[in-house]
Amino acid sequence: MNDIQPKNPLHGITLEKLLNDLVAFYGWQGLGKKIDIRCFTQDPSISSSLKFLRKTAWARERVEALYIEMIRRTAQRR
């Protein structure tokens, strides 16, 4: 099996790194405005957010989509 995934922008990115990058870019408040889920808006932490996102597929999909959008925007600025 071929482990190389050149068209997958999330290949090799852990959920924790993805979440840390989003928090660094948007902040918790900004992230909560982009994706309105309690783990971002009420007493947010990386730990609680990771637990929620690992259990909730729809929320993880939205977070991953926002990460891809953030990567594309920052790449356009360069």
HELIX and SHEET records of a PDB file:
HELIX    1   1 LEU A   15  LYS A   34  1                                  20    
HELIX    2   2 ARG A   38  THR A   41  1                                   4    
HELIX    3   3 ILE A   46  LYS A   55  1                                  10    
HELIX    4   4 ALA A   57  ARG A   77  1                                  21    
END                                                                             
